[in-house]
Amino acid sequence: MKFLPIDKLGLSVSVLTVLSLVALPFVHLQPNRIMPGEGFFLADVLMPSHLATFTVLMLLTVLSASTTMLYRLQLILCTASAFILLYSVGASADGLLEGASPFARVSLGSGFWTSLFLLGLLLTDVVIKLNLQGLKRLLFILSVVIGVVAVLKTGALDNLSIIKEYQNQDTFWQQALRHVQLSFGSLVPAILVGIPLGIKCHRSQAVRNGVVPILNVLQTIPSLAMFGILMIPLSYIAVTFPTLSDLGIKGIGAAPAVIALFFYSLLPIVSNTIAGFDKLDGKTLDAARGMGMNARQVLFGIELPLALPVILSGIRIVVTMNIGLVAVAGLIGGGGFGTYIFQGLGQTATDLVILGAFPTLLLSFVSAVLIDAIIEVVKGNKS
């Protein structure tokens, strides 16, 4: 008898997903937004018919993930399981809050987060194995995001504590915009300075020996220490030049965050620019010069396009790093999602912390996927 080939990774992760839903609390019913609550398992909060449907779906997901022959089916089943998981947690919140105190909250349990994470691993694995690249991968991510937004718009999750925290924040989208502004606002000057500096380091060993060690030292300074160091000169500038203070150049706020992120961004961009130019084939450059191209034409017509995928890889590192570091800037009044993280820590409100941390993670992930798609398009155009 011939059996289907076994995918050990898919089998292991899918079984762990089922075990996490069985063995870990799915949701917690809390008396209020701060106090710890009682854990409920998935079987405790779903109607028998819904539980049976979800069980069958998860078993099919395990079967599809266990073989190397059903990747497309696995993609569909894993996506469906994730959305059913969202529906289930919303339905469980509705049921638990019936007749409960007005201050009661239903928070997401470790079973939900663990299973969602493992389903995400399965989806990532199957996307790689299906070789979904570039725009196809980006379209899949976009469709998932649109689906999640659609679920949120239906109000199916409105009784969850994290959604209530969102509804209580009038400035959420302003902070989201500030997070994006700080993350990418520091990236633009880093690109404008880092790429020419990397090219200069490639051309001159003396410049490389002087610049790269300095950038390495800047990279080792902890973010909070960097913010603290910058507060001193920026505060002096704000006091000495009130006009600059009116423009936002102060010891706290966005200014030290942007400057610190600029310093942190330089090393990956400069290093990857050097690496990209170092890998160029000398014969290709000689052929270009032999065709009569001058130094400027060789740089912009040959060297930069060939080195661009490596440079973009450095920019990808910078983007994901900056998005995380902006969250820390919330401590110095920089704004962004970090504001909610530190407010939640101060109030011991776990869901408020998640309200800041989860969008930060999502923004970093989507940005990385977008840049990966751009890199693959650039490589495709080269070939």
Secondary structure as UniProt FT lines:
FT   HELIX           8..23
FT   STRAND          27..30
FT   STRAND          38..40
FT   HELIX           42..45
FT   HELIX           48..65
FT   HELIX           71..96
FT   TURN            97..99
FT   TURN            102..103
FT   STRAND          105..108
FT   HELIX           110..129
FT   TURN            130..131
FT   HELIX           134..154
FT   TURN            155..159
FT   HELIX           161..167
FT   TURN            170..171
FT   HELIX           172..185
FT   HELIX           187..203
FT   HELIX           205..220
FT   HELIX           223..240
FT   HELIX           242..246
FT   TURN            247..248
FT   HELIX           254..278
FT   HELIX           282..290
FT   TURN            291..292
FT   HELIX           295..298
FT   HELIX           299..303
FT   HELIX           304..328
FT   HELIX           329..332
FT   HELIX           338..347
FT   HELIX           350..382
//
